[in-house]
């Protein structure tokens, strides 16, 4: 098989009369076992034997002299190997099974080319997006930390609410507690009082409000003890309607705290409250 | 398999609006799972020592008045 082989040589090299190229700095006698991963053969070459490529009678060597260092892998094989070059001696040649040789000496990079460009693209975007997710969550937690730093602290919030023991108020009794500087009426209503509050015709009221809307549990009525007229504190279990009576200007409230007679325009206000059944307490605030 | 990553690319990455929205939604989901996971680990690490583990014991003994 006569083939034309192109070999790039160092510019300083020349061919001796024996056919061996003169390469002053290159030691053709590569010892056995040297070669860092490259397996060039089991036995080392004798230094006095001309290299095998000097005797390739079937190859009519075309020696191109260019001002460039040899870059082709095949050229390097020929320079440094002590055994005849095999097609699978280069690691990448073994991987691909093809050992193509470019006419210009440019190495063949096709083994390095991505086999699945779409998958690589998806992975790249996934990495970018993953960094975005981590960064966004970091920014979010920083911002929420700064905002929670400005919010009221737990001791201030604890001062803003009071707890009342439900067991301390017997049925049919009132309790007045102070909450944020204002009195709060808590009444443990009897079933009769609940029925009385529900029996009222809502449409006839000045400030129409059903009893269900004013209580969370019918037996517990929690109201702000400030008359909606001019801010006096009404008296419990008084007045014409069995509820509260404001002595200042004579406003009568019923058993649900709704205004029934007198100058006050609105029903008694309902604060925010919640029941804590574990500790049997009403938490106001 | 070839269709899966292509579907992911077309769904989440192709449009920038979808990409950014996915990042933000993922940040919320990541933070929730991270918080839940780390607090679960913390509770596991300190099991039997926290108030919520000991509360029943002391409430029973103190007869609901002393805590």
Contacts between the chains, C-beta under 8 A, distances in Angstrom:
chain1	res1	chain2	res2	distance
A	116	B	2	7.6
A	118	B	2	7.4
A	118	B	5	6.1
A	118	B	6	5.5
A	118	B	9	6.9
A	119	B	2	7.9
A	119	B	5	5.0
A	121	B	9	6.5
A	122	B	5	4.1
A	122	B	6	7.4
A	122	B	8	5.7
A	122	B	9	4.7
A	122	B	13	7.0
A	123	B	5	7.8
A	125	B	9	6.7
A	125	B	12	7.8
A	125	B	13	4.1
A	125	B	19	7.5
A	126	B	8	7.8
A	126	B	13	7.8
A	129	B	12	7.2
A	129	B	13	7.1
A	129	B	19	6.4
A	129	B	22	6.6
A	129	B	23	5.7
A	129	B	26	7.4
A	132	B	19	8.0
A	132	B	20	7.7
A	132	B	23	3.9
A	132	B	26	8.0
A	132	B	27	8.0
A	133	B	23	5.3
A	133	B	26	4.2
A	133	B	27	5.1
A	133	B	30	5.6
A	134	B	27	7.9
A	134	B	30	7.5
A	136	B	23	5.7
A	136	B	24	5.7
A	136	B	26	7.8
A	136	B	27	3.7
A	137	B	27	4.1
A	137	B	28	7.7
A	137	B	30	5.2
A	137	B	31	4.7
A	137	B	34	7.6
A	140	B	27	6.0
A	140	B	28	7.7
A	140	B	31	6.5
A	141	B	31	6.7
A	279	B	64	7.4
A	280	B	64	7.5
